[in-house]
Amino acid sequence: MTPQERIAELTHLLNFYNNQYYQNSVSEVDDFTFDQLLAELTDLEKQYPAFRQPDSPTVRVGGTISKEFATVYHRFPMLSLGNTYSEEDLVEFDKRVQKGLSGHEYEYVCELKFDGVALSMTYENGVLVQGATRGDGVRGDDITNNIRTIRTVPLRVEGQRAGGAGRGAEPAAGQVAIDFGNDTPLPSAFTPLPPALFEVRGEGFLPLAEFERINKEREDIGETLLANPRNAASGTFKQQDSSAVAKRRLDCYVYSFLSDPEAFQTHEESLIAMKQWGFNVSQTWQKCADIRAVMEYINEWEMKRFELPLATDGIVIKVNRYDQQRELGYTAKSPRWAIAFKYKALAASTVLNGIRYQVGRTGAVTPVALLTPVLLAGTVVKRASLHNANEIERLGVMVNDTVFVEKGGEIIPKITGVDLNRRTDQSRPIVYPTTCPACGTPLVRKEGEAHFYCPNERGCPPQRQARFEHFIQRRAMNIESLGEGKIEMLIDRGLVQTPADLYSLTGEQLLGLEKIFLDEETGKKRIVSFREKTVDNILTAIERSKAQPFANVLFALGIRYVGATTAEKLVDYFGSMDAILSASLEALLAVPDTGPRIAESVVAWFADEENRAFVEQLRVAGLQFVGERKAVEAEGDTLAGKTFLYTGTFTNFTREELENRIAANGGKLLSGISKKLNYLIVGENAGPSKVEKAKKLNVPMIGEDEFLAMLEV
């Protein structure tokens, strides 16, 4: 089989596996096999880039960096919808529809209004060729590379005719039957062959579980938390590094199909077809015969929507038939055939009984409001975050106040205000502690930061416990068998002082350990014991963790502001623990996307003698301290004897590609600006500090075109 044939085969096979997994919830192969096939395809595409398919699954991991987003004009304007909060307005809308259609029969399709970012995706001959934001409705940003990282968005669409004329008909050989769900009959005019050129629209969103995961990691490394899923999704789509977008695991529900000429007679038909073609269509939509059925749908989903994996804020009601939509037409801003019903923000009032102060891994002290239990959005809320001292002051809240509670982004309960009319003489001001609630150490507050911190990093019990939990998590050393209170037991028994001590544990030390834990919520007791199988699992997991890649090890150290992505960039840049350990502030600032805060934190962490001793313990234990350097195929020696550094973003290269071209042509990449540097390659949005230092040292600065010219000599 030729490389071209193998690339085509792997592309088709991996796209099939992806579709089965993300659309049909079927795992055709295990993760290891999938990753091996993907790695093979990636290597082949690097060797034979001309044979790369337009729908290659390798784009899912991103890697393209844009200097700026090009502006694209929408073939069909992306208009906004009129909206209402009242059922009376819906009745009036229905009357206008009835009048506009001269009393002819009509029906609606109701869909949940997802709280995300409106996206447009254009396909030519079945291949995704453009993805764009809504923008001002007429033009938006070209974010094709970012949209390609969404695994539920098909990179290629291949139509297949449905067999038979209705429900129960057998599909012909090699064809796929459509599952319409419920009792929906097969529309007689339905033909699931996609046009040569079409556009789908949908809502890009950050799933709630992913939002929680990201915020947990940000809190863990001392970063400011994301405000809500919608803002997080919007900010992610605007990132210019598509590999960073891929790590956010965005998703998209599609809800509109556009082509000229029209491919369907009704909106219902388009939803069914898009689902069969592999698009992620939320199966919460429903066809409604009249406005009464619409009201029933709205009432049904008022509470059910909180069971969904994303935030919603209402219902969209559309006239089903496209000819009737055309007849009703548009106003200057919105269609007359559709309207959005917005649910009012669900809020409740309850009493703030007290404040509990929680200490995180980085020492940040977070106030948590203890509430009289209240039902909100289908769940009983007992606690709400108050974020920090600034928020308490802004709200003017006191203990024993009656407060208003909402779900921020319909996920995190938060206090939004105080019912001053119900304040009594029992209310008392909240006095923020000056010492750590866990260890009594005086708290500190760094300039420009909202949180107070406990500086007793090694002696504060919750910080010490959290450092272990950080070390063993999946994205770090992945020692899963040590959850459920087992770490707490090891610390209490004095068997471990730092995570490095895990690697010297023995079966004799662990066998027979037991502790009773009390659940504060339920008052129930839980016994955790180390039996023989448990001990074997723990020791096996610890031993297996020694094979975790260096980037995981660096992340596991728990350096403040160094998350999993930053750890990968540091490893890619420096290559080894020793290089990072001895790196200067200047050298660290040369790492892409590493600002002063991260660089200063890394330098300070490795300057601490106890931290260096901890690293040496891990080295002795046999952990990976060197990154995997990818072999670079030599192209020539035109850059031999020359040293380079780069800053900014480039048109023709990603940063990795630029580094590879330097190495492939005999050049050497330096970690910082010094007199040893021959050339600083300057791209768009170059770092001003690097440029300034290069000027002071008289280091020649060249642009991207000049660098390309050097390769052609």
Rosetta blueprint (number, residue, H / E / L):
1 M L
2 T L
3 P H
4 Q H
5 E H
6 R H
7 I H
8 A H
9 E H
10 L H
11 T H
12 H H
13 L H
14 L H
15 N H
16 F H
17 Y H
18 N H
19 N H
20 Q H
21 Y H
22 Y H
23 Q H
24 N H
25 S L
26 V L
27 S L
28 E L
29 V L
30 D L
31 D H
32 F H
33 T H
34 F H
35 D H
36 Q H
37 L H
38 L H
39 A H
40 E H
41 L H
42 T H
43 D H
44 L H
45 E H
46 K H
47 Q H
48 Y L
49 P H
50 A H
51 F H
52 R L
53 Q L
54 P L
55 D L
56 S L
57 P H
58 T H
59 V H
60 R H
61 V H
62 G L
63 G L
64 T L
65 I E
66 S L
67 K L
68 E L
69 F L
70 A L
71 T E
72 V E
73 Y E
74 H L
75 R L
76 F L
77 P L
78 M L
79 L L
80 S L
81 L L
82 G L
83 N E
84 T E
85 Y L
86 S L
87 E H
88 E H
89 D H
90 L H
91 V H
92 E H
93 F H
94 D H
95 K H
96 R H
97 V H
98 Q H
99 K H
100 G H
101 L L
102 S L
103 G L
104 H L
105 E L
106 Y L
107 E L
108 Y E
109 V E
110 C E
111 E E
112 L E
113 K E
114 F E
115 D L
116 G L
117 V E
118 A E
119 L E
120 S E
121 M E
122 T E
123 Y E
124 E E
125 N L
126 G L
127 V E
128 L E
129 V E
130 Q E
131 G E
132 A E
133 T E
134 R L
135 G L
136 D L
137 G L
138 V L
139 R E
140 G E
141 D E
142 D E
143 I L
144 T H
145 N H
146 N H
147 I H
148 R L
149 T L
150 I L
151 R L
152 T L
153 V L
154 P L
155 L L
156 R E
157 V L
158 E L
159 G L
160 Q L
161 R L
162 A L
163 G L
164 G L
165 A L
166 G L
167 R L
168 G L
169 A L
170 E L
171 P L
172 A L
173 A L
174 G L
175 Q L
176 V L
177 A L
178 I L
179 D L
180 F L
181 G L
182 N L
183 D L
184 T L
185 P L
186 L L
187 P L
188 S L
189 A L
190 F L
191 T L
192 P L
193 L L
194 P L
195 P L
196 A L
197 L E
198 F E
199 E E
200 V E
201 R E
202 G E
203 E E
204 G E
205 F E
206 L L
207 P L
208 L H
209 A H
210 E H
211 F H
212 E H
213 R H
214 I H
215 N H
216 K H
217 E H
218 R H
219 E H
220 D H
221 I H
222 G L
223 E L
224 T L
225 L L
226 L L
227 A L
228 N L
229 P H
230 R H
231 N H
232 A H
233 A H
234 S H
235 G H
236 T H
237 F H
238 K L
239 Q L
240 Q L
241 D E
242 S H
243 S H
244 A H
245 V H
246 A H
247 K H
248 R L
249 R L
250 L L
251 D E
252 C E
253 Y E
254 V E
255 Y E
256 S E
257 F E
258 L E
259 S L
260 D L
261 P L
262 E L
263 A L
264 F L
265 Q L
266 T E
267 H H
268 E H
269 E H
270 S H
271 L H
272 I H
273 A H
274 M H
275 K H
276 Q H
277 W L
278 G L
279 F L
280 N L
281 V L
282 S L
283 Q L
284 T L
285 W L
286 Q E
287 K E
288 C E
289 A L
290 D L
291 I H
292 R H
293 A H
294 V H
295 M H
296 E H
297 Y H
298 I H
299 N H
300 E H
301 W H
302 E H
303 M H
304 K H
305 R H
306 F H
307 E H
308 L L
309 P L
310 L L
311 A L
312 T E
313 D E
314 G E
315 I E
316 V E
317 I E
318 K E
319 V E
320 N L
321 R E
322 Y H
323 D H
324 Q H
325 Q H
326 R H
327 E H
328 L H
329 G L
330 Y E
331 T L
332 A L
333 K L
334 S L
335 P E
336 R L
337 W L
338 A E
339 I E
340 A E
341 F E
342 K E
343 Y L
344 K L
345 A L
346 L L
347 A E
348 A E
349 S E
350 T E
351 V E
352 L E
353 N E
354 G E
355 I E
356 R E
357 Y E
358 Q E
359 V E
360 G L
361 R L
362 T L
363 G L
364 A E
365 V E
366 T E
367 P E
368 V E
369 A E
370 L E
371 L E
372 T E
373 P E
374 V E
375 L E
376 L E
377 A L
378 G L
379 T E
380 V E
381 V E
382 K E
383 R E
384 A E
385 S E
386 L L
387 H L
388 N L
389 A H
390 N H
391 E H
392 I H
393 E H
394 R H
395 L H
396 G L
397 V L
398 M E
399 V E
400 N L
401 D L
402 T E
403 V E
404 F E
405 V E
406 E E
407 K E
408 G E
409 G L
410 E L
411 I L
412 I E
413 P E
414 K E
415 I E
416 T E
417 G E
418 V E
419 D L
420 L H
421 N H
422 R H
423 R L
424 T L
425 D L
426 Q L
427 S L
428 R E
429 P E
430 I L
431 V L
432 Y L
433 P L
434 T L
435 T E
436 C L
437 P L
438 A L
439 C L
440 G L
441 T L
442 P E
443 L L
444 V E
445 R L
446 K L
447 E L
448 G L
449 E L
450 A L
451 H L
452 F E
453 Y E
454 C L
455 P L
456 N L
457 E L
458 R L
459 G L
460 C L
461 P H
462 P H
463 Q H
464 R H
465 Q H
466 A H
467 R H
468 F H
469 E H
470 H H
471 F H
472 I H
473 Q L
474 R L
475 R L
476 A L
477 M L
478 N L
479 I L
480 E H
481 S H
482 L H
483 G L
484 E L
485 G L
486 K H
487 I H
488 E H
489 M H
490 L H
491 I H
492 D H
493 R L
494 G L
495 L L
496 V L
497 Q L
498 T L
499 P H
500 A H
501 D H
502 L H
503 Y H
504 S H
505 L L
506 T L
507 G H
508 E H
509 Q H
510 L H
511 L L
512 G L
513 L L
514 E E
515 K E
516 I E
517 F E
518 L E
519 D L
520 E L
521 E L
522 T L
523 G L
524 K L
525 K E
526 R E
527 I E
528 V E
529 S E
530 F L
531 R L
532 E H
533 K H
534 T H
535 V H
536 D H
537 N H
538 I H
539 L H
540 T H
541 A H
542 I H
543 E H
544 R H
545 S H
546 K L
547 A L
548 Q L
549 P L
550 F H
551 A H
552 N H
553 V H
554 L H
555 F H
556 A H
557 L L
558 G L
559 I L
560 R L
561 Y L
562 V L
563 G L
564 A H
565 T H
566 T H
567 A H
568 E H
569 K H
570 L H
571 V H
572 D H
573 Y H
574 F H
575 G L
576 S E
577 M H
578 D H
579 A H
580 I H
581 L H
582 S L
583 A L
584 S L
585 L H
586 E H
587 A H
588 L H
589 L H
590 A L
591 V L
592 P L
593 D L
594 T L
595 G L
596 P H
597 R H
598 I H
599 A H
600 E H
601 S H
602 V H
603 V H
604 A H
605 W H
606 F H
607 A H
608 D L
609 E H
610 E H
611 N H
612 R H
613 A H
614 F H
615 V H
616 E H
617 Q H
618 L H
619 R H
620 V H
621 A H
622 G L
623 L L
624 Q L
625 F L
626 V E
627 G L
628 E L
629 R L
630 K L
631 A L
632 V L
633 E L
634 A L
635 E L
636 G L
637 D L
638 T L
639 L L
640 A L
641 G L
642 K L
643 T E
644 F E
645 L E
646 Y E
647 T E
648 G L
649 T E
650 F L
651 T L
652 N L
653 F L
654 T L
655 R H
656 E H
657 E H
658 L H
659 E H
660 N H
661 R H
662 I H
663 A H
664 A H
665 N L
666 G L
667 G L
668 K E
669 L E
670 L L
671 S L
672 G L
673 I L
674 S L
675 K L
676 K L
677 L L
678 N L
679 Y E
680 L E
681 I E
682 V E
683 G L
684 E E
685 N L
686 A L
687 G L
688 P H
689 S H
690 K H
691 V H
692 E H
693 K H
694 A H
695 K H
696 K H
697 L L
698 N L
699 V L
700 P L
701 M E
702 I E
703 G L
704 E H
705 D H
706 E H
707 F H
708 L H
709 A H
710 M H
711 L H
712 E L
713 V L
